[in-house]
Amino acid sequence: MSNANVTNYLAEQKKSSNKELADEWTQIEELYNEKLWNELTIKLDTFVKHSALQNEEALLALYHNFIASFETKINPYGLVEILTVVISFISDKKEAIAFLEKLKDKVKVCDQAVWMCKVLQGQIHLEHLNQLDETKKIIEDLKDILEEAGNVTPVHGKYYMLAANYYRLVGQHSDYYRCGLQFLGCSIDTYPKDQWAQQAFCLGLAALLGEGIYNIGELLAHPILESLNGTDNEWLVELLRAFNSGDIVKFEQMKPKWSAIADLAAQEVKLRQKISLLCLMEMTFKRPANKRTITFDEIAREAKLPIKEVEILIMKALAQGLVKGAIDEVAGVVNMTWVQPRVLDRKQVAGMASTLDTWMASITSMEKLIESRASEILTN
């Protein structure tokens, strides 16, 4: 593209009847003429979001008549961020995919820029073209690359949101839960507050329904759950706390609430199994390390199970690596040696502090005993 074409385009845009817009074009022209590429990139990143430009024709004209003339001279990731707005207004979404494919080649010197192009393609495949296989391939292609990146980049949050949306759509609750939490870990500061409650509700359901999700404490500790306070879904936080502490009585008391949600009502048996396993984990966790012999009767009472089903529960917990121990069928007990680490809530932390106090008192007592009998031991 010749400089004359760019000059003519800029001159035409400065004639805008919108004074604010005309002033913006003047500033952009000055930065372009002075070849201040970094400043121009920053300026364009804001400018493409101007209300007067929010249509396909204006944004594509801006790209083809101006940005394309210097796109190889500016920061590649900055270019992708600018063009994200342009691409979002391309009405033919297959054309938008092709645009991003060409852009990937132009920014190939920058890994982050290429990753971002792929994420944008994934969003279009998922949200506009309903092409789930193509979306899945992009998610899988980027998964290991981003996890091994060494540091969190601006792309990570957008990738985890794409993956979470995909997994939610295909009903993979566990993957949705994990990606949803990773997204919040990367992007909570920029995530719109008006979307918090919906995201919190979806994550809460996924925590309950997800296979292998027994660490609910991480979600309970996240401020996003506070967005449910005062809403019709506030009960979900109470239910999550009940699961986290293995409180089966509370679970049963809350059935009128949670059974009104079709997905939860349909999975009542699995929910019961999960909270029973969490109950066993909590029983193990609360006991001092030297008092982890638990009788089948105790487990049946706490988990509200028939005594004949207790051994099956213990075997499931052992098989899933939630606890370690040995079953003594003759004595009707299980000797627990370990429980899977979890993110603890305040009540559980307080319980751990009490256990540590007991442990410290035991050590001090032993220390005093050794001191008092030291001479006797040495003499012998």
C-alpha positions in Angstrom: 0.0 0.0 0.0 1.5 3.4 -1.0 1.9 6.3 1.4 -0.3 8.4 -0.9 -3.2 6.0 -0.4 -2.8 6.2 3.4 -2.5 10.0 3.2 -5.7 10.3 1.2 -7.5 7.9 3.6 -6.5 9.9 6.6 -7.3 13.2 5.0 -10.8 11.9 4.2 -11.4 10.7 7.8 -10.3 14.1 9.3 -13.3 15.6 7.5 -15.6 13.9 9.9 -18.5 16.1 11.2 -17.8 14.5 14.6 -15.2 17.0 16.1 -14.0 14.5 18.7 -13.5 11.8 16.0 -11.7 14.4 13.7 -9.3 15.3 16.5 -8.6 11.6 17.1 -7.7 11.1 13.4 -5.4 14.1 13.6 -3.5 12.6 16.5 -3.3 9.2 14.7 -1.9 10.9 11.6 0.8 12.7 13.6 1.9 9.5 15.2 2.0 7.7 11.9 4.0 10.5 10.2 6.5 10.5 13.0 6.7 6.7 12.9 6.0 6.4 16.6 4.8 2.8 16.3 4.5 2.0 20.0 2.4 5.1 20.8 0.3 4.5 17.6 -0.4 0.9 18.8 -1.6 2.1 22.2 -3.7 4.8 20.6 -5.3 2.4 18.1 -6.1 -0.1 20.8 -8.5 2.5 22.3 -9.5 4.1 19.0 -11.0 0.9 17.4 -13.5 0.8 20.3 -14.8 4.3 19.5 -18.6 4.3 19.2 -18.5 5.8 15.7 -16.5 2.9 14.3 -18.5 0.0 15.7 -19.5 -1.5 12.4 -17.9 -3.9 9.9 -17.5 -1.4 7.0 -15.7 1.3 9.1 -13.3 -1.2 10.9 -12.4 -3.1 7.8 -11.7 0.1 6.0 -9.5 1.2 8.9 -7.6 -2.1 8.6 -7.2 -2.3 4.8 -6.5 1.5 4.2 -4.3 2.2 7.2 -3.3 -0.5 9.7 -2.2 -3.0 6.9 0.4 -0.4 5.8 2.5 -0.8 9.0 1.2 -4.0 10.6 4.6 -5.7 10.4 6.3 -2.7 12.2 4.3 -2.8 15.4 4.2 -5.2 18.4 2.7 -8.5 17.1 0.5 -9.0 20.2 -0.6 -5.4 20.2 -1.7 -5.9 16.5 -3.8 -8.9 17.5 -5.4 -7.0 20.3 -6.4 -4.2 17.9 -7.6 -6.6 15.3 -9.7 -8.6 17.8 -12.2 -5.7 17.7 -12.1 -5.6 13.9 -12.6 -9.4 13.6 -15.6 -9.4 16.0 -17.5 -7.2 13.5 -16.9 -9.4 10.5 -20.3 -10.8 9.7 -19.2 -13.8 7.7 -17.6 -15.9 10.5 -15.9 -18.2 8.1 -14.2 -15.2 6.6 -13.2 -14.1 10.2 -11.5 -17.6 10.6 -9.6 -17.1 7.3 -8.6 -13.5 8.4 -7.1 -15.0 11.6 -5.3 -17.7 9.7 -3.5 -15.1 7.6 -2.9 -13.0 10.8 -1.2 -16.0 12.5 1.4 -16.1 9.7 2.0 -12.3 10.0 2.7 -12.5 13.8 4.5 -15.9 13.9 7.6 -14.3 15.5 5.5 -13.9 18.7 4.2 -17.0 20.4 1.6 -15.2 22.5 0.2 -13.5 19.4 -0.2 -16.9 17.6 -1.8 -18.4 20.7 -4.3 -15.5 20.9 -5.2 -15.9 17.2 -6.0 -19.6 17.9 -8.1 -18.7 20.9 -10.1 -16.2 18.8 -10.6 -18.9 16.2 -11.8 -21.2 18.9 -14.3 -18.7 20.1 -15.8 -18.2 16.6 -15.9 -22.0 16.1 -17.8 -22.4 19.4 -20.0 -19.4 19.6 -20.9 -18.7 16.0 -20.4 -21.8 13.9 -21.1 -24.5 16.5 -18.1 -26.5 15.3 -17.3 -28.4 18.5 -14.6 -30.7 17.0 -12.6 -27.7 15.7 -12.9 -26.0 19.1 -11.8 -29.1 20.9 -8.7 -29.4 18.7 -7.7 -25.9 19.5 -8.2 -26.4 23.2 -6.1 -29.6 23.1 -3.4 -28.1 20.9 -2.9 -25.2 23.3 -3.3 -27.0 26.6 0.3 -28.3 27.1 1.8 -25.3 25.5 0.2 -22.8 27.9 0.7 -25.0 31.0 4.4 -25.2 30.2 4.7 -21.5 29.4 6.5 -20.8 32.7 4.4 -17.7 33.5 0.8 -16.5 33.2 0.3 -14.5 30.0 -2.7 -12.4 28.9 -3.7 -15.3 26.7 -4.2 -17.7 29.6 -7.4 -16.2 31.0 -9.0 -16.1 27.5 -7.9 -19.7 26.8 -9.4 -21.0 30.1 -12.7 -19.1 29.4 -12.9 -20.7 26.0 -12.1 -24.2 27.4 -14.7 -23.7 30.3 -17.4 -22.6 27.8 -16.7 -25.6 25.6 -16.7 -28.1 28.5 -19.9 -26.6 29.9 -21.6 -26.9 26.5 -20.6 -30.6 26.2 -21.5 -31.4 29.8 -18.0 -32.3 31.1 -18.5 -30.9 34.6 -15.1 -31.8 36.0 -13.1 -30.1 33.2 -15.4 -27.1 33.3 -14.9 -26.7 37.0 -11.1 -26.9 36.7 -10.9 -24.5 33.7 -13.4 -22.2 35.4 -11.2 -21.9 38.5 -8.1 -21.4 36.4 -9.9 -18.7 34.4 -10.8 -16.9 37.7 -7.2 -17.2 38.9 -6.0 -15.4 35.7 -8.7 -12.9 35.1 -10.8 -12.1 38.1 -9.6 -8.5 38.2 -11.0 -7.9 34.6 -14.0 -10.1 34.8 -17.2 -8.0 34.7 -19.0 -8.0 38.1 -22.4 -8.4 36.5 -21.4 -11.9 35.3 -20.0 -13.1 38.7 -23.3 -14.5 40.0 -24.0 -16.6 36.9 -20.4 -17.9 36.8 -20.5 -18.7 40.6 -23.7 -20.7 40.1 -22.4 -22.7 37.2 -19.1 -23.4 39.0 -21.1 -24.5 42.1 -23.2 -27.0 40.2 -20.0 -28.3 38.4 -18.3 -28.8 41.8 -21.2 -30.9 42.9 -21.8 -32.9 39.7 -18.1 -33.2 38.5 -16.6 -36.7 38.7 -13.5 -36.7 41.0 -14.1 -33.2 42.4 -13.7 -33.5 46.1 -11.7 -30.3 46.7 -14.5 -27.8 47.0 -12.7 -25.6 49.5 -10.9 -23.7 46.7 -14.2 -22.5 45.3 -15.6 -21.8 48.8 -12.6 -19.5 49.5 -13.1 -17.5 46.3 -14.8 -14.1 46.5 -16.9 -14.9 43.5 -19.3 -16.9 45.7 -20.2 -13.7 47.6 -22.0 -12.6 44.4 -24.7 -15.2 45.3 -25.5 -13.4 48.6 -29.0 -12.0 48.4 -29.9 -13.8 45.2 -32.3 -16.8 44.7 -29.3 -19.0 44.4 -27.8 -18.1 47.8 -28.7 -21.6 49.1 -26.0 -23.1 46.8 -23.2 -21.7 49.0 -24.7 -23.5 52.0 -25.0 -26.7 50.1 -21.3 -26.5 49.0 -20.3 -26.0 52.6 -22.3 -29.1 53.6 -20.5 -31.1 50.9 -17.1 -29.7 51.9 -17.6 -30.9 55.5 -19.5 -34.1 54.6 -22.6 -32.9 56.4 -25.2 -35.4 55.2 -27.9 -34.2 57.6 -27.7 -30.7 56.0 -27.7 -32.3 52.6 -30.9 -34.1 53.3 -32.5 -31.0 55.0 -31.8 -29.0 51.9 -33.3 -31.4 49.4 -36.4 -29.2 48.7 -33.9 -26.5 47.5 -31.4 -28.5 45.5 -33.9 -31.0 44.0 -35.6 -28.0 42.2 -32.5 -27.9 39.9 -33.1 -30.6 37.3 -29.5 -31.5 36.9 -29.0 -32.1 40.6 -32.3 -33.9 41.0 -31.3 -36.3 38.2 -28.0 -37.1 39.9 -29.3 -37.6 43.4 -27.6 -41.1 43.8 -24.2 -39.7 42.7 -24.6 -36.7 44.9 -25.3 -39.0 47.9 -22.2 -41.1 47.0 -20.0 -38.0 46.8 -21.1 -36.5 50.1 -20.7 -39.9 51.8 -17.1 -40.1 50.6 -16.5 -36.5 51.8 -18.0 -37.5 55.1 -15.5 -40.3 55.4 -12.6 -38.0 54.5 -13.8 -35.4 57.1 -14.0 -38.1 59.8 -10.4 -39.2 59.0 -9.2 -35.6 58.8 -10.7 -34.6 62.2 -9.0 -37.4 64.1 -5.4 -37.2 65.5 -2.9 -39.2 63.5 -2.6 -41.8 66.4 -6.4 -42.2 66.7 -7.5 -43.0 63.2 -9.0 -46.4 63.8 -12.6 -45.8 62.8 -15.3 -48.4 63.4 -17.9 -49.4 60.8 -20.6 -48.4 63.2 -19.2 -44.9 63.5 -19.1 -44.5 59.7 -22.6 -45.9 59.3 -23.9 -43.4 61.9 -22.1 -40.4 60.4 -22.8 -41.3 56.7 -26.4 -42.4 57.4 -25.7 -45.7 55.7 -26.7 -49.3 56.4 -23.8 -51.1 58.1 -23.6 -53.5 55.1 -22.7 -50.6 52.8 -19.9 -49.2 54.9 -17.2 -51.5 53.6 -18.1 -50.6 50.0 -17.8 -46.9 50.8 -14.4 -47.4 52.3 -13.2 -49.4 49.3 -14.4 -46.6 46.9 -12.5 -44.0 49.0 -9.4 -46.2 48.9 -9.7 -46.9 45.1 -10.1 -43.2 44.3 -7.0 -42.3 46.4 -9.1 -40.1 48.8 -7.7 -42.0 51.8 -5.1 -44.6 52.6 -5.6 -47.4 55.2 -6.4 -51.0 55.9 -9.7 -52.6 56.5 -10.0 -55.1 59.3 -13.3 -57.0 58.5 -13.1 -59.2 61.6 -12.9 -56.3 64.0 -15.2 -54.2 61.8 -12.8 -51.2 61.7 -10.6 -49.3 59.2 -7.2 -48.1 60.2 -6.6 -44.8 58.3 -3.1 -43.6 57.6 -3.7 -40.7 55.3 -6.3 -38.4 53.8 -6.1 -36.5 50.5 -5.0 -32.8 51.1 -7.7 -30.3 50.5 -8.2 -26.5 50.6 -9.7 -26.0 54.1 -12.4 -23.6 55.2 -12.0 -21.6 58.5 -13.8 -24.2 60.6 -11.5 -27.0 59.3 -8.4 -24.8 59.8 -9.5 -24.2 63.4 -9.9 -28.0 63.8 -6.4 -28.5 62.5 -5.0 -25.9 64.9 -6.6 -27.8 67.8 -5.1 -31.1 66.5 -1.7 -29.4 66.3 -2.1 -28.1 69.9 -2.8 -31.6 71.1 0.2 -32.9 69.2 2.5 -30.2 70.6 1.3 -31.0 74.2 2.1 -34.6 73.6 5.6 -33.8 72.4 6.2 -31.5 75.4 5.0 -34.2 77.7 7.3 -36.7 76.2 10.2 -34.2 76.3 9.6 -33.7 80.1 9.5 -37.4 80.7 12.8 -37.9 78.9 14.4 -35.0 80.9 13.2 -36.4 84.2 14.4 -39.9 83.5 17.6 -38.9 81.6 20.0 -39.7 84.5 18.3 -43.1 85.1 18.5 -43.9 81.4 22.2 -42.9 81.2 23.1 -44.8 84.4 21.6 -48.0 82.9 
